Amino acid sequence: MFNKFSLCVVIATLVSGSTAGSALAKSTKLKSSIQVSFKRGKESAEETDTPRLIKLAKVTKVQATKIGLAKYRGVVKAVNLENEDGNLIWSVEIDKHEMEIDAGNGKILSCT
């Protein structure tokens, strides 16, 4: 019987056609329900936990944490709201697992 992590790896392998489960996050472009333009004057496409992003998110930090813990039990190491290439996502790290959760609808977009 598969545990949740094994199931995630199997799904990632099937979707990406790769033998490495983590290839899904790296080879697939994320598409969240909330698209975010880049902040003016920013050379970097990275933006994390800013008031602007928090205002746009429909899923709260607490909700994102609960979604992550429903998928994997363990110690929450980090929960960050990010503009990932124009996609508003929560990056949730629980023990050795990392998830990207849609900040608009709470769906898990990727997991490793």
N, C-alpha and C positions, 0 to 999 in steps of 0.2 A: 504494500500500500504506500502511496506517495504522501510525504508530508507537504506542507504548503510551499516550502522553498523548492522542493523537487518538482512540484507541479508547475511552479512559475518558470523554472529552467526548461522543462519540457515544452511548455507553451512558447517560450521565447525561441527555442530551437526550431519549432515548427513554423512559427511566423517568419523568422528571419532566414531560415534555411541554413543556419550556421550550426556548428557543433559546440560553440561556446554560448552558454545561456546569457552571459552579459553582453553579447554582441547585439542584442535587441536594442538596448539603450544607446549604443554607440552608432549602430548602422541605420536606425530608423529615426526620421525627423519627428519630433513631438508635435502634436497639434492639440492645443488646449481649447476649451470653449471660450476663453477670454484672450483675445489678441491685444498686445500692448505695444505701442510705439516706443521707440527709444527716446530717452530723455535728451532734450536739446543740449548741445555742447559736450555730450559724452562721447568720447572716442571708443570706449568699451561698450560692448553689447550687454555686459553683465550689470545687473542692478538687483540688490538684495535688501529685503525688509525695509524699504523706504515707506514713508507715509503715503506717497502716491500709489504704491502697489497695494498697501493694506486697504486703502479706500476702494480699490477696484475689486478686491477678492470677495467672493460670496461665501466661500468656505473659510472659517476661522482657523487660527493656529490650533486651538483645542480640538476642533473637529478633525483637522488633518492628522493630529496626533492619535486620536481615537481610531481613525480609519487605518492608520499604520499599525496600531496595536491589535486591531482586529485581524490583520493579515499575519503579523509576526509577534509573538510574545518576546519580551526582553526589555532591555534598558534603552530608553530613548536617548540617543547621543546628540541629535541636532534636528531642529525643525526650522527651515528657512523659506520665506516667500521669495521667489525669484522670477525675474524676467529672463527666461531662457530662450534666446533667439526670437523674441517677440511673443512668446507663450507664457502666460501667468501660471506658475506651478508652485506647489509646496514640495520642497525637497525634504524627505523624512528619512533619518538614519536611525535604525534600531539594531543594536549590536553590530553584526557584520552585514546586515541587509540595508539596501538603499532603495527608496521608492520615490517616484515622481508622481504627485497627485494633482489632478486638475483643480485649480483654485476656484473654478466656476461651478463645477458639479460634483466634485469629490471622487471622481473615477480615478482609479490607479492607471496611469499611462505607461509606466515601466517599473520593473523591480529587478534587483540583482541580489 
